[in-house]
Structures are given as C-alpha cells and as structure tokens.
Amino acid sequence: MGTLYEDIVAYGGEVFGEEHMETLRECVQCGKCTGGCPSGRNTALRTRKLFQMALLDLREEIFNAPELWFCSTCFTCYERCPKGVKTTDIIRIIRNLAAKEGHMSVPHRMIGVYVLKTGHAVPIGPDQMKLREAVGLESQPPTTQHPKNKEQLEQVRTIFRTTNYDAMIDFDWETMNLRGMKKGGKK
Amino acid sequence: MTDDDLGLTYAYFLGCITPNRYPGIEAATKRIFKEFGIETKEMVGASCCPAPGVFGSFDMHTWLPVAARNLSIAEEMGLEIYVTCNGCYGSLQEADHLLKEHPKLKERTNKVLNEFGREYKGTTKVNHSIVILHDIIGLDKLKERITKPMNDVNVAVHYGCHFLKPREVRGHGSSETPYILEDLVKVTGAKEVEYKDKLMCCGAGGGNRTADTVQSLEWTRQKLVNAIMAGCDCMVHPCAFCHLQLDRGQAEMNKAFGTNFNFPILYATQFLGLAMGLSQTECGLDIQTTTMPEKLLK
C-alpha cells in the first residue's frame, strides 16, 4: 500500500490509464467542481475538499466520510474542470479503494447479492411479469434471470468469483446472501 | 416495402429497469421502431450492464468484464446494440471505449471471458434509442407520422447524466446546450420549455439512491418543482433509471415529505408513441405511478 494518491494512480491506471488518474495532481482548488455540484447543494459532499484530502493522504478520513457516497457520478464537474482533472473517474476509484478496504454499506453490498442471484441489480418478480403481459410482452425477458439461461448466469457468477467481488462483499454461496444476514436484510 | 421501411436490425440490450420495472418503455420503443422497419433482436443471456456509477464505484475490475461479456453477445449476433437507459448506455459505451483505447486492458479482460469461452472483439457499436430516432429515422419521417399533435403541451426535457457526459465518450457535442431531446419533443408540435437547472441530475445515480433514498429524492423534488414552476405539463426523458426515480420517486417523496406530487413522467418513445396514435396502454403509461392528463391523451 502506497499513499492514497499512488494507489489511485495504480488501481485506476489499470483501467483508465495512469495519465488519466494523475490529473488529480493538477487540482488548483478553484472550487468550480463544488460550485456546480448537484449533490453539494443538498449534502455534505465537497468535491474540492475531497481532492485536497486525497492529495494530503487523509485515507481513513476519506474512507469513513459518508458523503464520499453522495456523488451521483453526474460528470458535471468532470466536464467543467478548468484543469482537466478527471474528477468523476477519480471519485469512482477512491470508492473502489474504500470498498476493497471494507468501507461498503450493507445496501450497497446487497446490489451485488441481487446480481449474483439473478444477473440483475434490479430483478423481476411475479408482479412485474404481469405488467409485461399487460403491454403485450413475454412475461419474462430472455436475460440471465430467465430459467432457460442458467448457463449464462453462471458466466456472470464466474466473473464475480474471478475478481474476488464475492469475498469483497462477504457473500455466502451456501445461503446466496451476505454472510450472517438474516431474512429481510437485517444483519 | 414502403419509403419508411429502413430494413435495419439491432440487438436490444434491455438492462434491468426497462424490462423488469417499466416494460412500457420496452413496448413503446419496439412498436415505434417496427413502424419504421427497424427490427429488434433480443440479446439472450444478457445481464445487468452493470450500472456504471454503482458497480463502477465498487470495483471497476468487475464492472468491466461484465460489460464486455454483454458486448460479446451482440458481437456474436453480428449486430449493433440499442439501449433505452442512460445507465446501460453509460456502461456499455464506456466499456467499449476503454477496451478499444487500451489493448492491454482488452487482453486482461478477455482472459476473464475466456474462462467460459467468450471473447470481446470490438466489433459492435452501442447506440442510444433516442439517437436512432433523431439520426437514423430522422425528424422528417417522424413528423409525417404524428397523428395526434401535442400542440398545447408544455414539456420539460430531462436528459439524465450519462447520455451527454463524458463528452469524449458520448460524442453528442456540448453537454451544456444539447438539442436531441428538444428536437424530438418539438417534432410532435409540443413546446419545449426552459426551466431552472434543466440539466440537473435526477438524484438516483452513483449509488446515491441506495446510499440514502430520501436524500436522493430531495434532488428529484427540486427538479420537479422547477419544471412545475415553469408551467410544464409533463417531463420527457431518455433514461429508464431516471424514470424510476422521477416516477416511482413521486410516491416515495409524497410519503417521505408529505407532498402531493403527480407530475406526468414519460420516456421519449412513450411521448412520441402517444403523438403517433398509440394508446397509453400500448405505451405502458397506465401501469406506472404518475398518471397522464387528458391533454396528453386526446
């Protein structure tokens, strides 16, 4: 583990390229990101502050800040940054690092459970199947959740196993739920 | 074959919200495309895109191969893709862009896909349904099919975020002065009305809705108030996920904030569908939270 900046460049660099992540260093704290932020007007998220904290290596403070998760990834600041800082992608990578170190809420981890069970973050249920019929569609779309496509669903599960996503959210393959989770989503 | 028969076929990437919550969006889009000779083929075994702000926020290294797997299904079909959700557009187009930009990343991603005999080749293209309407079918052909003009209807256009941004991936020009949705609304005879913070996010993305639903609804509430204050009759948009936040969100905010919202929310093809003479049942507008006023149905 290096400094937070080094980790952002290393982990994010593998996907976006290191140069993309290194734009963080160009931040001059002008605040244009925060000025146009739809979250900032409603929540404690201050994108400018987040980037200063990242450059000051305040790792634990950032990872424990609830507002880290109040960015909707709208890319407004990404388009407006006068220094070309790749803001939204940097925020996503900071979140990736936070999640890897166990800072991930139960509702966020549950989205992974739905995908591991059905292949969908928002699965279909019997009520929605009726809605499909009401507009003249097949009751179930031919996606990974369709009983005919078990093999395809297994491919998605294989990806999650290969990248250790299942371990990251503490997924229990026996119960097909988060480990220690009781019915109804209560821990 | 009429002049309107384009003779095109696309693979429809359904995603999650469209088929599993708002099938009216799926039905209206397929019906309109068929009218113009655009055939839709289903992508058998496609999964969640997966959501760019959600899985992209949790682990980009998982997000990417899942998106690449979906792209490989369309590649096998030999077809270009269309989507009806900005989240799906965001994920699939961004993944395609990254894999084409970075050969090593493509190699690493294919190692994961090879485990079950798949490969991402980079031979498909990800299209948004409203771009097909605007650029492939075109405004002139659309105009000819408007049988129920929306002459006295004031429309608030809502873009969502990942249709326009980041510009370097999306390629639809300025994210501050867009025109595609405006054109599609105006072709029906409706008036596109400017309103405060028109380009503001719906509030749902990036895991924000899941992190704190009520907080995310406050963004939505502001957006709706701004549209109502400007005298709009309804909101028209291009994103299934925004639809969930804007439509079902109204029931949620009425409960959370004690408000009484019932502001009509329509996906672009639902709005065009009504103007082309489809019934609200055919567009699935009678099986959602917000209800359609007579003005939109006459």
Interface residues (C-beta under 8 A of the other chain):
Chain A: Y11 G12 E14 V15 F16 G17 P38 S39 N42 T43 P66 W69 F70 C71 S72 T73 C74 F75 T76 Y78 E79 T88 I91 R92 I93 R95 N96 A99 K100 M104 S105 P107 H108 I111 G112 V115 G119 H120 A121 V122 P123 I124 Q128 L131 R132 A134 V135 G136 L137 P141 P142 T143 T144 N149 E151 Q152 L153 E154 Q155 V156 T158 I159 F160 T162 T163 Y165 M168
Chain B: L14 C16 I17 P19 N20 R21 P23 G24 E26 A27 E42 M43 V44 G45 A46 S47 C48 P50 A51 P52 G53 V54 F55 G56 S57 F58 D59 M60 H61 T62 L64 P65 V66 R69 L98 E101 H102 L105 R108 V112 E115 F116 R118 C161 H162 K165 P166 R167 S175 E176 D197 L199 M200 C201 G203 A204 G205 G206 G207 N208 T210 A211 D212 Q215 S216 E218 W219 Q222 T281 E282 C283 G284 I287
